[in-house]
Amino acid sequence: MSAPTAVVTGATAGIGAAIAGDLAGRGYHVVVTGRDGEAAERLAAGLPDATGAVLDVTDEGAATAVAEAVVAEHGRLDAWVSNAGISHMAGFLDISAADLDRTLDVNVKGVFRCGQAAARAMLACGSEGSIVNLASIAGKSGRLPYLADYVASKFAVVGLTQAMAFELAPHKIRVNSVCPGFVVTPMHERELGWEANLRGTTVDAVRQGWIDDTPLGRLERPEDVAEAVAFLLGPASAYITGESLAVNGGTVMD
């Protein structure tokens, strides 16, 4: 029997790269995707069974092309992780229409486009697949400064996950999301600088504030997220769908 296949978007760094590595270690053939095709291929080359592919989630047909290519080559599509996302920081009154459109295009429409592409491919090959969307603590609580458009996008991902799960359940396709907290990634490092500038304080002070807001007392590792994603994709979660799993050290509890 051939290895199960998984596509991970935004997988060239940070959380996405950790997810790709974790799934490859669990025996998946992983399709590492990102806007930078060369970076995707470099990461894939270091994994036991992986390929790289270009995927810009704002491109209407790109996700469909990737999903169809996976099915054409492997005869199956078992798992899809919509991880690609962006953020920036500004006060609510300073967020422009262009900022809002860009955030929603990547973080919400990108998940929507990828979800449709993945589900159609799974249906076409008869796969009882699993889709995981990356949301955030910002999809659980709006009490995060300077991230109003990001918060809106991640609440949308949580709702979209539920809608997808409900409609795809008759086809035995499960859909869940993961809501990470303060994860140490390149995006995290940028946000530290942005928030320090907006607050008129230091990066170290902001970082300590994030740690203080986390009951488990440390910042999150990308591997913490990757393990949760693997759980939701795997057989141990076979009766779970429509859930948004908080993996944030207790920063936001529901």
C-alpha positions as CSV (number, residue, x, y, z in Angstrom):
1,M,0.0,0.0,0.0
2,S,1.4,3.4,-0.9
3,A,2.2,6.0,1.7
4,P,-0.6,8.4,2.7
5,T,-0.2,11.8,1.0
6,A,-0.4,15.2,2.7
7,V,-0.2,18.8,1.3
8,V,1.0,21.5,3.7
9,T,0.7,25.2,2.6
10,G,3.1,27.9,3.7
11,A,5.5,25.1,4.6
12,T,8.9,26.7,3.8
13,A,9.5,28.0,7.4
14,G,8.1,28.2,10.9
15,I,5.0,26.2,11.8
16,G,4.5,24.9,8.3
17,A,8.0,23.5,8.1
18,A,7.6,21.8,11.4
19,I,4.3,20.2,10.3
20,A,5.9,19.0,7.1
21,G,8.8,17.5,9.0
22,D,6.6,15.8,11.6
23,L,4.3,14.3,9.0
24,A,7.2,13.0,6.9
25,G,8.5,11.4,10.0
26,R,5.2,9.6,10.5
27,G,5.3,8.0,7.1
28,Y,3.4,10.5,4.9
29,H,4.5,11.5,1.5
30,V,4.5,15.3,2.1
31,V,4.0,17.9,-0.6
32,V,5.8,21.0,0.8
33,T,4.3,24.1,-0.8
34,G,4.9,27.9,-0.6
35,R,5.2,30.9,-2.8
36,D,8.9,30.3,-3.1
37,G,9.2,27.1,-5.1
38,E,13.0,26.8,-4.6
39,A,12.6,27.1,-0.8
40,A,9.9,24.4,-0.9
41,E,12.1,22.1,-2.9
42,R,15.1,22.7,-0.5
43,L,13.0,21.7,2.5
44,A,11.5,18.7,0.7
45,A,14.9,17.5,-0.2
46,G,15.8,17.2,3.5
47,L,12.8,15.0,4.3
48,P,12.5,11.2,3.9
49,D,9.6,11.3,1.4
50,A,8.6,14.7,0.1
51,T,8.3,16.9,-2.9
52,G,8.2,20.7,-3.3
53,A,5.7,22.7,-5.2
54,V,4.8,26.4,-5.8
55,L,1.5,27.4,-4.2
56,D,0.3,31.0,-3.7
57,V,-3.0,30.6,-1.9
58,T,-4.3,33.9,-3.4
59,D,-4.1,32.4,-6.8
60,E,-7.6,31.0,-7.7
61,G,-6.4,27.9,-9.5
62,A,-3.2,27.1,-7.8
63,A,-4.5,24.9,-5.0
64,T,-6.6,23.0,-7.5
65,A,-3.6,22.4,-9.7
66,V,-1.6,21.1,-6.7
67,A,-4.4,18.8,-5.4
68,E,-5.0,17.4,-8.9
69,A,-1.3,16.8,-9.5
70,V,-1.0,14.8,-6.2
71,V,-3.9,12.6,-7.1
72,A,-2.5,12.1,-10.6
73,E,0.9,11.0,-9.3
74,H,-0.1,9.1,-6.2
75,G,-3.8,8.1,-6.8
76,R,-4.8,9.6,-3.5
77,L,-5.0,12.7,-1.3
78,D,-5.3,11.9,2.4
79,A,-4.5,15.1,4.2
80,W,-4.4,18.8,3.6
81,V,-3.1,21.4,6.1
82,S,-3.9,25.0,5.3
83,N,-1.2,26.8,7.2
84,A,-0.3,29.7,5.0
85,G,-1.1,33.0,6.7
86,I,0.1,36.6,7.2
87,S,0.0,39.2,9.9
88,H,0.9,42.8,10.5
89,M,0.3,45.1,13.4
90,A,-1.5,48.5,13.5
91,G,-4.0,50.2,15.7
92,F,-7.6,49.5,14.7
93,L,-8.1,53.1,13.4
94,D,-4.9,52.8,11.3
95,I,-5.7,49.6,9.4
96,S,-6.3,50.5,5.8
97,A,-8.8,48.9,3.4
98,A,-5.9,47.5,1.5
99,D,-4.4,46.0,4.7
100,L,-7.8,44.3,5.5
101,D,-8.2,43.0,2.0
102,R,-4.7,41.5,1.9
103,T,-5.2,39.8,5.3
104,L,-8.6,38.3,4.4
105,D,-7.4,37.2,0.9
106,V,-4.6,35.1,2.4
107,N,-6.0,34.1,5.8
108,V,-9.6,33.4,4.9
109,K,-10.0,33.2,1.1
110,G,-6.8,31.2,0.9
111,V,-8.2,28.6,3.4
112,F,-11.5,28.6,1.5
113,R,-9.8,28.0,-1.9
114,C,-7.5,25.3,-0.5
115,G,-10.4,23.6,1.3
116,Q,-12.4,23.4,-1.9
117,A,-9.5,22.1,-3.9
118,A,-8.6,19.5,-1.2
119,A,-12.2,18.3,-0.8
120,R,-12.9,18.0,-4.5
121,A,-9.7,16.0,-5.0
122,M,-10.5,13.7,-2.0
123,L,-14.0,13.1,-3.4
124,A,-12.6,12.4,-6.9
125,C,-10.3,9.7,-5.6
126,G,-12.6,8.3,-3.0
127,S,-10.4,9.3,0.0
128,E,-11.9,9.6,3.5
129,G,-9.5,12.5,4.1
130,S,-8.8,15.0,6.8
131,I,-8.3,18.7,6.5
132,V,-6.7,20.9,9.2
133,N,-6.9,24.7,9.0
134,L,-4.5,26.8,11.1
135,A,-6.4,29.4,13.1
136,S,-5.0,31.1,16.2
137,I,-5.7,32.3,19.7
138,A,-6.9,35.3,17.7
139,G,-9.7,33.1,16.5
140,K,-10.7,32.5,20.2
141,S,-10.4,36.0,21.7
142,G,-10.3,39.5,20.4
143,R,-8.2,40.7,23.4
144,L,-5.1,41.0,21.3
145,P,-3.7,44.5,20.6
146,Y,-3.0,45.9,17.1
147,L,-4.4,42.8,15.3
148,A,-8.0,43.6,14.5
149,D,-7.9,42.4,10.9
150,Y,-6.0,39.3,11.9
151,V,-8.5,38.6,14.6
152,A,-11.3,38.9,12.1
153,S,-9.6,36.6,9.7
154,K,-8.9,33.9,12.3
155,F,-12.5,34.0,13.8
156,A,-13.6,33.5,10.2
157,V,-11.3,30.4,9.9
158,V,-12.9,28.9,13.0
159,G,-16.4,29.4,11.5
160,L,-15.4,28.2,8.1
161,T,-13.9,25.1,9.6
162,Q,-17.2,24.3,11.2
163,A,-19.1,24.9,8.0
164,M,-16.8,22.7,6.0
165,A,-16.9,19.9,8.6
166,F,-20.7,19.9,8.6
167,E,-21.0,19.7,4.8
168,L,-18.2,17.3,4.2
169,A,-19.0,14.8,7.0
170,P,-21.4,12.8,4.8
171,H,-18.4,12.2,2.5
172,K,-16.2,11.0,5.4
173,I,-14.0,14.0,5.2
174,R,-13.1,15.5,8.5
175,V,-12.2,19.2,9.0
176,N,-10.7,20.7,12.1
177,S,-8.5,23.6,13.1
178,V,-5.7,24.3,15.5
179,C,-5.4,27.5,17.4
180,P,-1.8,28.2,18.4
181,G,-0.6,30.9,20.8
182,F,2.7,32.8,20.9
183,V,4.8,30.5,18.7
184,V,8.5,31.2,18.2
185,T,8.8,31.6,14.4
186,P,10.0,34.3,12.0
187,M,6.5,35.8,12.0
188,H,6.7,35.9,15.8
189,E,10.0,37.8,15.7
190,R,8.5,40.4,13.4
191,E,5.5,40.8,15.6
192,L,7.7,41.3,18.7
193,G,9.4,44.2,16.9
194,W,6.1,45.7,15.7
195,E,4.4,45.5,19.1
196,A,7.5,47.0,20.9
197,N,7.5,49.9,18.5
198,L,3.7,50.5,18.9
199,R,3.9,50.3,22.6
200,G,7.1,52.4,22.9
201,T,8.9,49.6,24.8
202,T,11.5,46.9,24.1
203,V,11.3,43.6,22.3
204,D,12.5,41.8,25.5
205,A,9.7,43.5,27.5
206,V,7.1,42.4,24.9
207,R,8.4,38.8,24.9
208,Q,8.3,38.6,28.7
209,G,4.7,39.9,28.6
210,W,3.8,37.1,26.2
211,I,5.4,34.5,28.5
212,D,3.6,36.0,31.5
213,D,0.3,35.7,29.7
214,T,1.0,32.0,29.2
215,P,0.1,29.8,32.2
216,L,2.5,27.1,31.2
217,G,5.3,29.7,31.4
218,R,7.0,29.4,28.1
219,L,6.6,30.4,24.5
220,E,5.2,27.8,22.1
221,R,7.4,25.8,19.8
222,P,6.4,25.0,16.2
223,E,6.7,21.3,17.1
224,D,3.9,21.8,19.7
225,V,1.6,22.8,16.8
226,A,2.9,20.1,14.5
227,E,2.0,17.3,17.0
228,A,-1.5,18.6,17.4
229,V,-2.0,18.8,13.6
230,A,-0.7,15.2,13.3
231,F,-3.2,14.1,15.9
232,L,-6.1,15.7,14.1
233,L,-5.0,14.2,10.8
234,G,-4.6,10.7,12.2
235,P,-6.8,7.8,13.3
236,A,-6.7,8.7,17.0
237,S,-9.1,11.6,16.1
238,A,-11.4,9.6,13.8
239,Y,-14.5,10.8,15.6
240,I,-13.5,14.5,15.8
241,T,-14.6,17.0,13.3
242,G,-15.6,20.7,13.3
243,E,-13.3,21.4,16.3
244,S,-10.9,24.2,16.9
245,L,-8.2,22.8,19.2
246,A,-6.5,25.4,21.4
247,V,-2.8,24.6,21.6
248,N,-1.5,27.7,23.4
249,G,-0.2,26.8,26.9
250,G,-3.4,28.0,28.5
251,T,-3.2,31.6,27.1
252,V,-6.8,31.4,26.0
253,M,-9.1,28.7,27.5
254,D,-12.6,27.8,26.3
